[in-house]
Structure formats: C-alpha cells, structure tokens
C-alpha cells in the first residue's frame, strides 16, 4: 500500500485547537476519516465526526470507541494528543489534585484509550503519542507535567514491544515550544510579550517557535506506511532544543 491510496480511519484527541487540530486537519486533507475528540466543540472537517468528551473519563472513552465501531468498524491510527498543563509547581508546592489530573490526562488516558482501541486496529495500524521535550529533560517548577510526559515516553517503548506481535507500531513526537493558541495567549498576557516570545524562541537552535502544522507533519509520517519499520521511537520535533542541554544560557 502506498501513502497516496491510504485512506485511514483516525482518532485524534485534543483536536479542537493547537497541535491536535493541525493533526486532524492534515489527515482530513489527505483523505482520512477522522474522529475529533475534545472537551470543547470542534469545528467540522471533511469526512469527520466531532465528539465532546474527556479522555480521562471511562464513559467518554467508551463512547468514542462505540462511534468508531458503528461508523467505521475499525481504526487505523490513534493520536493521543490531549494534555493537561495546569498543574505548575515544584515537588514541594504542586497541588495534589492538579498532579493527579496531569497523570490522568497525560499518561493514564493514552494507555487506557489505546487499550480500548487496539482490539479494533488491524495489522499495519499505528499509535502516535504527543509527548514533549519536557518528557526528555526536566523543567524546574513543572513537576507534574514533566513527570507525566516522561512516563508517556516510556509508555511508548513498552507499548511498541507489547503490540509488535499484533503488527501494530507505537511512536511518539516530542515537540519544543509550539505557536498554539494557548502559548500565544500566555505570551500576550505576560508583562513583556516581546521579551517573553524571544525567550521561548531562544530555547531552540532555529531561534523560532514551531508551527502546529510542523508537528502534524511528523505525526503523519509516523502513522503512514512509509514509516513501517519505525516503532518505539520518540522523535524530538524541537528546532534543535534537545541538541544541547543548554540553549541561550538557559536550561531546556
């Protein structure tokens, strides 16, 4: 099978905006049928189904699986993108409920949704997790997010080994700073938006933010038949951020 005649059935979580939206749009543009799952309402795409739901909810995960079974009778690509970043703080002051929410959304949900979807994924299918460079290197005062994304990196490896006998591949991408709606809003709300954006850009060797579409292209590559011998990999898509422990005099 070539990519040009590949018309997969795809589930993307966190698909209303940001990276998830870019991933959903890219697959839709290239002929896929896409289920967009998000806490918020998702604008429709060609050959798409939009569902509002929380990936950490067993009931909502079951509803998504039922939709896939009813509409498509199977799934070819699962993109676990939904994430929670609200629990900032160090070991000593992170909110316990926020810590648990980060683990539930960023780590447990990808595992549980994958487990629910795998039985209806034929050989040749792919799972792609959206990890983070913060799952490869730690960041001060962000213990919940970095720990959950580090767990997702190793979940990727474990799933790849467990699912290889079924002919399924599992990989992840680890983005650097991406010009999503949330990040740009945070920059604009800072005391010095120009300096704040420059600080983010200077973390990368390419000295700029990624565009969501650039992350989506990496996700698409890891899902298509052209990458059929790649599994268990976490691919940094980070403009060179992780090429060095230090960028612009600051820890990454």
Secondary structure, DSSP 4 states (H G I P E B T S, - for coil): --GGG---EEEEES-SSHHHHHHHHHHHHTT-EEEEEESSPPPP-TTEEEEE--TT-HHHHHHHHHHHHHHTSSEEEEEE--------B-TTT--HHHHHHHHIIIIIHHHHHHHHHHTTEEEEEEEEEE--GGGTS--TTBHHHHHHHHHHHHHHHHHHHHHGGGT-EEEEEEE-SB--HHHHHHHHTSS-HHHHHHHHHTTSTT-SPBPHHHHHHHHHHHHSGGGTT--S-EEEESTTGGGSSEETTEE-
